[in-house]
Each structure stands twice: as structure tokens, then as C-alpha cells.
Amino acid sequence: AAARSLASMGEEAQPHVKELVRLLNDPNSYAAYEAVRALGKSGEHGQMYAGKVAGLTGAASHWMRAAACEALGNMGARGEVFAEYLEECQWDESEEVQQAVKGAFAAFEALHAAREAPISIEDSPAIKSTDVPASGVGFLFPGQGSQYKGMLKGVADLPGVQRMLTQAKDILGYDLYSICVDGPEEKLEETQYCQPCMYVAGLAGVEKLKSVSPGAAGNPQAVAGLSLGEYTALTIAGVMDFE
């Protein structure tokens, strides 16, 4: 009953995510079914466990497979990382599972459409301001749940990124770059690895911007971050150093 209630709470269920994950240890239970549904609606905290949810698309019970497919669809871009699991369920013997897969892919398509939709700009804006230069740039850094295998692939050769990776290896005692690029996804979901990876990846994004637009990268008008991203923003703002 508690898991069912959490499944209807959406992002308000975030404080209970760890309890929900523990329920997945018995994938054939009704509590695990409701836990999967709740994780799919728990925002970035639930998305951290997308790999565990994806693994349940192969569960013995059709209702668990359907719940896992639906949850991945609700996880947006993080769920789409595991699209290969959904593809394997397209021809499932259960119509309920097939419908859940269709719903998930429809959600991903809607996400892409929203990103690509043109933004209309009114000729006469409702609010006018001359305080901020038209060329102003702001940085917004993501939090845990936005990680994916392959991060840093295109930026590892930048000198600034190489320095950070060397420092990170000395501090952490392991090769952060290898985890970012090779995963596995399950390891990237573990907080002890995910957070350092996301922190460095955010800073690496700024290094990439420096390489193509030094002026924009060197003079942001504002910096902000979601959850873990706040630490990245504070580093860029000079409030704290990399170490």
C-alpha cells in the first residue's frame, strides 16, 4: 500500500527513492511493481536507477515488464539511454507490454520534438531591459541522473580537461575518464562514481565552450546548477576550487 501511494506522488516521492529501490530485490512482488512505477515518476532521483529499471524489462511477469517499460518512458532522456531494452520488448507476447513500449517511444519522440521546436520571438517584447548585454551567457549545470556512458568522449583531448582528469585520478584513486566513457551504466548510477563524473563533465563542457567561444566562456552573466550541479556552478563562479 505504501509503494502504491508513492507511485501516485510523482516527484514528492523523491525522499523515499532508496526504500523503493530496496523493494526491487523481489521483482515478482506487487510492491516491486509499484516501486518501479514510482521510480519512473520520481524525477532525477528516480532516474539514477534507470539501469535497474531497465533490467526488469526481462522480468518473468508481464505486468512487471510493462511497468518497467512505462517507467523508462517517464524518465525522459535518461530512460532513452536504455532504449535497446525497450526494443527487445516490442514483440513481447503480452499486449500490455507492447503498449507500454509504444508509449515510451512516443514519449521520447515528444521530447525530441520539444527540443527541436522553433522558439517564436515577439516583435515587441512585453518586458524591455537594457541592463544585461544582448550577448550575455548563462551556465546551467545538471545534477545526478543526467549521466550516461560515453560522457567526455569528445572533449578529453582539451588541455583543461586533461588537467582535471589527471587531478581527479590523483584525488580519487581511480580513472574517472574510463568510467565516464566505458561505464558500465550500473557503475555510473552509483553515487560515489556518478557525482565526481558529473562534476568533471560539467566543467569539461565549459572547457569545450572556451575552445570555440572564449569570450562567452570567460564572462558568464550568471551560473546555476541543479542539485550536484550547484557545486559545478560554484567552481565556475570562483567560490570553490576544483580540488
C-alpha positions in Angstrom: 0.0 0.0 0.0 2.8 2.4 0.8 4.6 1.7 -2.5 1.3 2.3 -4.3 0.9 5.6 -2.6 4.4 6.7 -3.5 3.7 5.8 -7.2 0.9 8.4 -7.2 3.1 11.1 -5.6 5.3 11.9 -8.5 8.4 13.9 -7.6 7.2 14.1 -4.0 8.3 10.5 -3.6 12.0 11.5 -4.1 12.9 11.3 -0.4 11.9 7.6 -0.4 13.8 6.5 -3.5 16.2 4.3 -1.6 13.4 2.5 0.0 11.7 2.0 -3.4 15.0 0.5 -4.8 15.2 -2.0 -2.0 11.7 -3.3 -2.9 13.1 -4.3 -6.3 15.0 -7.2 -4.7 11.9 -9.3 -5.1 10.9 -8.5 -8.7 7.9 -10.8 -8.6 6.2 -8.9 -5.8 3.4 -6.4 -6.2 5.4 -4.0 -4.0 8.2 -4.1 -6.6 5.7 -3.4 -9.3 4.5 -0.2 -7.6 8.1 0.7 -6.7 9.1 0.6 -10.4 6.1 2.8 -11.3 7.1 5.3 -8.5 10.7 5.4 -9.7 9.6 6.4 -13.1 7.8 9.4 -11.7 10.4 10.5 -9.1 12.4 12.9 -11.2 16.2 12.9 -11.2 16.4 10.8 -8.1 14.5 8.0 -9.7 16.4 8.4 -12.9 19.6 7.5 -11.1 18.3 3.9 -11.0 17.2 3.7 -14.7 19.6 0.8 -15.2 17.9 -1.3 -12.5 14.5 -0.5 -14.0 15.8 -1.4 -17.5 16.9 -4.8 -16.2 13.3 -5.5 -15.1 12.1 -5.3 -18.7 13.1 -9.0 -18.8 11.2 -10.0 -15.6 9.1 -13.2 -15.6 5.8 -11.4 -15.1 4.3 -9.4 -17.9 3.0 -6.8 -15.5 6.5 -6.1 -14.2 7.8 -5.9 -17.8 5.1 -3.4 -18.7 5.7 -1.3 -15.6 9.5 -1.2 -16.3 8.9 -0.1 -20.0 6.4 2.6 -18.9 8.9 3.8 -16.2 11.7 4.2 -18.7 9.3 6.3 -20.9 8.6 8.5 -17.9 12.3 9.0 -17.3 12.8 11.1 -20.4 16.3 11.4 -21.8 17.7 9.2 -19.0 15.3 6.5 -19.9 16.1 6.7 -23.6 19.7 5.7 -22.8 18.2 2.2 -22.3 16.1 2.2 -25.5 17.7 -1.1 -26.5 15.9 -2.8 -23.7 12.6 -1.4 -25.0 13.4 -2.6 -28.5 13.7 -6.1 -27.2 10.2 -5.9 -25.7 8.5 -4.7 -28.9 7.4 -8.2 -29.8 6.6 -9.3 -26.3 3.8 -11.9 -26.1 1.9 -9.5 -23.8 -0.1 -6.7 -25.5 0.2 -4.7 -22.3 4.0 -4.7 -22.6 3.8 -3.8 -26.3 1.6 -0.8 -25.5 4.0 0.3 -22.8 6.9 0.2 -25.2 4.9 2.2 -27.8 4.1 4.7 -25.1 7.7 5.0 -24.1 8.9 5.6 -27.6 6.1 8.2 -28.1 7.4 10.0 -25.0 10.9 10.0 -26.4 9.7 11.4 -29.8 7.8 14.1 -28.0 10.9 15.0 -26.1 12.9 15.4 -29.3 10.1 17.4 -30.9 10.1 19.8 -28.0 13.8 20.3 -28.2 13.8 20.9 -31.9 10.7 23.2 -32.0 11.4 26.7 -33.1 11.1 29.4 -30.4 8.9 32.3 -31.6 10.0 35.8 -30.5 7.5 38.6 -30.4 8.4 41.8 -32.3 7.6 43.9 -29.2 8.6 42.1 -26.0 6.4 42.6 -23.0 9.5 43.5 -20.9 12.4 45.6 -22.1 15.7 45.9 -20.3 19.0 47.5 -21.1 20.8 46.3 -18.0 22.0 43.0 -19.5 24.1 42.9 -22.7 22.4 41.1 -25.6 25.4 38.8 -25.8 25.1 37.7 -22.1 25.7 34.0 -21.5 24.5 31.9 -18.5 25.6 28.4 -17.4 23.1 25.9 -16.0 24.7 22.6 -14.9 22.7 19.3 -14.5 22.6 17.1 -11.5 22.8 13.4 -10.8 20.5 11.4 -13.2 21.8 13.1 -16.3 24.9 10.9 -16.6 25.3 8.4 -19.5 28.0 6.1 -20.7 30.2 7.9 -23.2 30.5 11.2 -21.4 33.7 13.2 -22.1 34.4 11.3 -25.4 34.6 14.4 -27.5 36.5 16.6 -25.0 39.2 14.5 -23.4 41.9 16.0 -25.7 41.3 19.5 -24.5 44.3 20.6 -22.2 42.0 21.9 -19.5 40.1 18.6 -19.4 43.3 16.6 -19.4 44.5 18.5 -16.3 41.2 17.9 -14.5 41.3 14.2 -15.3 44.8 13.9 -14.0 43.9 15.7 -10.8 40.8 13.7 -10.3 42.7 10.4 -10.7 45.2 11.6 -8.1 42.5 12.6 -5.7 40.0 9.7 -6.2 42.4 6.9 -6.8 40.7 5.6 -9.9 40.4 6.5 -13.6 37.3 8.7 -13.8 37.6 9.0 -17.6 37.4 5.3 -18.0 34.1 5.1 -16.0 32.6 8.1 -18.0 33.4 6.5 -21.4 33.2 2.8 -20.8 30.7 2.6 -17.9 29.1 0.3 -17.2 25.8 2.2 -16.7 25.2 0.4 -13.4 28.5 1.8 -12.1 27.7 5.3 -13.3 24.5 5.1 -11.3 26.4 4.7 -8.1 26.6 8.0 -6.3 30.2 7.6 -5.3 31.2 7.5 -9.0 28.3 9.4 -10.6 28.8 12.7 -8.7 32.5 13.1 -9.5 31.9 12.2 -13.1 29.0 14.7 -13.4 31.1 17.4 -11.7 34.0 17.0 -14.1 31.7 16.6 -17.1 30.1 20.0 -16.3 33.5 21.7 -16.1 34.6 19.9 -19.3 31.6 21.5 -21.0 32.9 24.9 -20.1 36.4 24.0 -21.4 34.7 23.0 -24.7 33.0 26.3 -24.9 36.3 28.1 -24.3 37.7 26.3 -27.3 35.0 27.6 -29.6 33.9 30.9 -28.0 36.5 32.1 -25.4 34.6 35.4 -24.9 31.3 33.7 -23.9 33.0 31.1 -21.7 35.1 33.6 -19.9 32.4 36.0 -18.9 29.1 34.4 -18.0 26.4 36.7 -16.8 25.1 34.0 -14.4 25.8 30.5 -13.2 23.4 28.0 -11.6 23.0 24.3 -11.1 20.5 21.6 -10.2 21.4 19.6 -7.1 25.0 18.4 -7.7 25.3 21.0 -10.5 25.4 23.7 -7.8 28.9 22.6 -6.9 30.0 22.9 -10.6 28.4 26.4 -10.7 30.2 27.4 -7.6 33.5 26.3 -9.0 32.9 28.3 -12.2 32.0 31.3 -10.1 35.3 31.0 -8.2 33.7 30.3 -4.9 35.4 27.0 -4.5 38.4 25.4 -6.3 38.4 22.1 -8.3 40.0 20.1 -5.6 
